[in-house]
Amino acid sequence: MIYFTSVYEDEITHQVMLKIYGFFQNCFSESRAISCRGNGKIKRQINAYNRASEYGYYFVITDLDNNDCAPSLIRDWLPATPNNQLLFRVAVHEVESWLLADRGNFASFFSISPNLVPLDPDNEADPKRTVISLAKKSRKKEIREAIVPVDDYANNGPGYNIQFQSYIKNLWNLDSARKNSPSLDRTIKVFEKIACLGK
């Protein structure tokens, strides 16, 4: 078993990381979780995580947000050569794009037509806004009330995290999602390589 320190922006991203560990049965697990509540702390601490990864595996996920591309963000944040045990991955453009990538299960959970779910979620400039727009079309009142912001001052609805944690744990399928999200596929391939080396 290979143990990781997980570093993440929010609880939804944390659940994604746990799902990835579980995808490789009896191979990976979490030893420590560091919630950064946004990418500011990750950016400030990334070189410290790189140094710490000399002594154990670190899995770090941040959103691309408005940056040009994942490689340039990584070069900007981590100019030093990354340690082999630091897995620093960028969700394009936000982790919600990875969740949208499992189009069938996303449509089922949101109770919308699969045809409404983007074919290429990595090209969605604002995946969270896309999610909220889709939630407005949901046939389930509980989804609309949980996901859609109650006013112009809120970024998302009051049950946003709870609903997505349930979706990730119970429905989200990595095999399906990686087919529609190159950035997720690249992340899983890194873990596949480590899993092969560990055998």
N, C-alpha and C positions, 0 to 999 in steps of 0.2 A: 504494500500500500504506500502510495506517495501522498504526503500531506502538504496542503497549500495554506498560506496566509492569503485570505481574500481581501482585496481593497476595492471599494466601490463607492459610487455617488449616492445611491439610494437603495431602498429595500427591494424594489423591483429588479434592479441589476443584481443584487445579492441572490435573489431566487433564481435568476438566469444562471448564475455561476454554480449554484448548488445542483441545478438541473444538468449542467454540463458534466460536473463530477459524477453524478449518478448515471449518466449515459454510458460511462465506462465502468461497468459493474466490478466492484472489488478491486479497483485500480487506483482511484483517487478519492480523497476526502479532505475536509476542511479542518485545520487545526486552530485557526484564529480568524476572526472577522473584524475588519476595520471599516467602519462607516464614515465617509468623509463629508456627506451632506453637500454635494456639489463637487465640481472639478477643481476648484481653487486650491483646496488642501492637497489633492492628488498632485497637482502641478508643483506645489511647493515642496512636497515630500518625495517626489519620484526618484531623485538621486539617492535619498536615504534608503528607499525600498530596494533600489538597485544594489547598494552596498550590502544590505541585510540579506539579499538573495544569495550571497556567497555561502550562507549557512543553511539555506532552506528555500523551497519553492515559494514564489509570490505570484499570484494571479491578480492583475490590475486591469480594470475596464473603465474607460471614460468614453463620453460621447464626442463625436466629431463636431457637433454643433455647427458653428459658422466658419470653421477653419477650412482651408482649401482642400486638403486631402490628408488621409491618415499618416502616410510616411512623413509629410512635412511637420505634422503635429508632433510625431514621435521625435523627429530630429530637433525640433524647437524645445521640447520639454526635457529630452534626455540626450544631450550632446555627446556624453561619454558612451563608449561601447557597452551595450546592455549585457549583463551577466546572463549566461545560458539558463539560469534558473528563475529569471524574471520574465514572466509572460505578460507583456504590456500590450493590450489589445484595444482597438478603437471601434466602437459601434458606429456604423455609418447610417444615418446621421445621428440617430439616437437609438437607445436599446429597444424602443418601441418598433423600430423597423424590423428587428429580428423577430418580434412577436407577430407582426403583420405577415411575415414571410411564410408562416404556416397558414395559408389562405383558407383552406377548408375548415380547420378547427377554429380559426379566428371568426369566420363567418358563423359557424355553429354557435359559438359562445356568445357572440353579439346578437344573434338572431337577425342576420341580414343576408342578402344574396351574396354568394361568393364572387359574383361578377363585380361587386362594388369594391372589393379588396384589391389594392394595387398589385400589378404583376411584378413590378420591380421596386420593392420598398426601399432599397438602398438609395434610390434616386429621389425619394421624397425629401424635399427640403426641410420640412417640419413634420416628422412622423407623429409627434404628439397631437398636433393640430389635426392631422388626418384621422387619428384614432377618435378624437372628440367629434369630428364631423360624421364619422361612421356611427358613433354611438347615438347621435341625434336621430339616425334612421332606424335604430333598433326597434324591433317589435316588443321588446321586453321593457316594461316601465322601470324595473329595478336597475337595468343597465343604464338607461337614460339618466336616472336620478343619481346614480353612483359616479358616472364618468363625466357627464357634461357639467361645466362650471355653473354655479348658482348665480353668479353675477360677473361683471366685467373685471372685477378685482382678483378673481381666483384663476389660477392656472389650469385647474382641473376640478372635477367633482369630489365630494367628500368621501366617496367610497372607491376612488380610483385605485389606490394601492391594494386594497383588500380584494377587489375584483380581479386585478391582474395577477396577484399572488395565487389566487385560486386557479386562474387560467393556466399559469405556468406549471403549477404542480399537477393538475389533473388532465389537461388537454394538450398543451403545447408539445408538438412533436419535432424533435431536432432533425430527424432525417428528412422530414418534409420541408422544414424551414430553411435548412442549409441549401436546398436546391434553388431557392429564390433570393437568397441573400449571400453574395460573395464574401462580404466581410465576416458573417457568421461562419461560413464554410472554411475560411482561412483560419479562424480561431479553433474550430474543431480539428482541423488538420494538424495544428500544433500539438494538441493533446494526443492525437493518434500517433504522432511521431514519438512522443514521450512514452506512451503506453507500449509501443513496439520495442523501444530501447530497454524498458523495464522487464521485458519477458526473458 
